[in-house]
Amino acid sequence: MSVTAHGIAAIEFDEAAIARAVRRLADDLVRDLAGEPFVLVGVLKGALFFTADLARALPTDVDATIDFIAVSSYGKADRSSGEVRLLKDTTESVEGKNVVIVEDIVDNGLTLQYLQRLLAGRNPASLRSCVLLDKPYRRRTDVRVDYVGLTAPDTFIVGYGLDYQEKYRNLPYLARLHDWAFAGEGRE
């Protein structure tokens, strides 16, 4: 079955491009944190695969732990509502720790800004953000993004953890959907 049969219009970033970006980001974190221990705080559900691959790309002698946080700003829509809600908090305290927020995509910036404010209020030793996809075209806030893997085109992207109505997360690549795949949803 072809990718178009599943609603995929085009593959924007294949597995190799994603792997290169993840490797580069891991190298950047190791360089910048210079042997300091740190915690990767993956943002569920979208950054699950990215967080896992980023952790595996770190050298085995790096003192890194993984935690997760879950927020919602999309619901079942194809664009952010602008309202961010905390669904699941971190398991461990981040106080006094070097924290790296691991996010799948930053578009309007509201979710990452919310997470930065939330976690900064918990007194980490340092706070950085690492995103797989930057989509700067629709920024609604001036949010700091420390590490960027890839720049996304100005279109809705799915795969490698990113979804549309909980579908397509399992794709090993990042892709653009056909308009008909949105099942009658209005698009901007």
C-alpha positions in Angstrom: 0.0 0.0 0.0 1.4 3.4 -0.9 1.8 6.2 1.6 -0.8 8.2 -0.3 -3.4 5.5 0.5 -2.9 6.4 4.2 -3.4 10.1 3.6 0.3 11.0 3.4 0.9 13.6 0.7 4.7 13.7 1.0 7.5 12.7 3.2 9.2 15.9 4.4 12.0 14.3 6.5 13.0 10.7 6.1 14.4 8.4 8.8 18.0 9.3 7.9 17.4 13.1 8.2 15.8 12.6 11.6 18.6 10.4 12.8 21.2 13.0 11.7 19.3 15.8 13.5 19.0 13.7 16.7 22.7 12.8 16.7 23.7 16.5 16.2 21.4 17.6 19.1 22.8 14.9 21.4 26.3 16.1 20.5 25.3 19.7 21.2 23.9 18.8 24.6 27.0 16.9 25.6 29.2 19.8 24.5 27.2 22.5 26.3 26.5 20.6 29.5 30.2 19.7 29.8 30.0 16.6 31.9 27.2 17.9 34.2 24.3 15.6 35.0 21.0 16.5 33.4 17.4 15.4 33.0 15.6 15.1 29.7 11.9 16.1 30.3 10.1 14.7 27.3 6.7 16.3 26.4 4.1 13.5 25.9 2.8 12.2 23.7 4.5 13.8 20.7 8.1 13.8 21.9 8.1 10.2 23.1 10.1 8.8 20.2 12.4 11.8 20.0 13.1 11.7 23.7 14.0 8.0 23.5 16.2 8.4 20.4 17.9 11.5 21.9 18.7 9.6 25.1 20.1 6.6 23.1 22.2 9.0 21.0 24.0 10.2 24.2 27.3 8.6 25.0 27.0 5.8 27.6 29.1 7.8 30.1 26.8 10.8 30.2 24.8 11.2 33.4 21.4 11.8 32.0 18.0 10.7 33.3 14.6 10.8 31.6 11.3 12.1 32.9 8.1 13.1 31.2 5.4 15.8 31.4 2.2 15.9 29.4 0.3 19.0 28.3 -2.5 19.6 25.8 -3.2 22.5 23.5 -4.5 20.8 20.4 -7.2 18.3 21.6 -8.6 16.7 18.4 -8.0 19.7 16.2 -5.3 20.4 13.6 -4.2 23.7 15.2 -3.5 24.8 18.8 -6.4 26.2 20.8 -3.9 28.6 22.5 -4.9 27.2 25.9 -2.3 24.9 27.5 -3.3 22.5 30.2 -1.0 20.3 32.3 -2.2 16.7 32.1 0.8 14.9 33.8 3.5 16.4 35.9 7.1 15.2 36.2 7.7 12.3 38.5 10.8 13.7 40.1 11.6 17.2 41.4 13.7 19.3 39.0 15.0 21.6 41.7 18.7 22.1 41.5 19.0 20.0 38.3 20.1 20.8 34.7 16.8 20.4 32.8 16.3 20.0 29.1 12.7 20.2 27.9 12.4 17.8 24.9 9.6 18.9 22.6 8.5 17.5 19.3 7.5 20.7 17.6 7.3 24.4 18.3 4.9 26.5 16.2 3.0 29.2 18.0 5.4 28.9 21.0 2.7 28.9 23.7 3.2 25.3 24.9 7.0 25.7 25.2 6.6 29.1 26.9 4.2 27.5 29.4 6.6 24.7 30.1 9.6 27.0 30.5 7.7 29.2 33.0 6.4 26.2 34.9 9.7 24.5 35.2 11.7 27.7 35.8 9.5 28.3 38.8 10.8 25.0 40.3 14.4 26.4 40.6 16.4 24.1 38.3 20.1 24.7 38.1 19.6 25.4 34.4 16.8 25.2 31.9 17.2 24.5 28.2 14.8 23.5 25.4 15.5 21.0 22.6 13.0 20.7 19.8 13.0 18.3 16.9 10.9 20.6 14.6 10.8 24.4 14.6 7.9 26.0 12.8 8.6 29.7 13.3 6.0 30.9 10.8 3.2 31.1 13.3 4.9 32.3 16.5 2.5 34.1 18.8 5.1 34.6 21.5 8.8 35.2 21.8 9.9 31.9 23.1 13.5 30.8 23.6 14.5 27.6 21.7 18.0 26.5 22.5 18.4 23.5 20.3 16.6 22.9 16.9 16.8 19.7 15.0 14.9 20.6 11.8 12.9 23.5 10.4 9.4 22.4 9.4 7.6 23.7 6.4 4.6 25.8 7.0 2.2 22.8 6.8 0.7 20.3 9.2 3.3 17.5 9.9 2.7 14.0 11.3 4.8 11.0 12.1 7.7 10.2 14.5 5.4 11.0 17.4 3.4 13.8 15.9 -0.2 13.0 15.3 -3.5 14.1 13.8 -6.4 12.9 16.0 -4.0 10.3 17.6 -3.2 8.8 14.2 0.2 8.7 12.4 2.4 8.8 15.5 4.0 5.5 14.6 5.4 6.6 11.2 9.2 6.4 11.1 9.4 9.6 9.1 7.8 13.1 9.2 5.2 13.8 6.5 2.6 16.2 5.2 -1.0 15.0 5.0 -3.3 15.3 2.0 -6.1 17.7 2.6 -8.7 14.9 2.3 -7.0 13.1 5.3 -8.5 15.8 7.6 -11.9 14.2 7.3 -13.9 17.4 6.8 -12.0 19.4 9.4 -11.8 23.1 8.5 -8.2 24.3 7.7 -6.8 27.8 8.1 
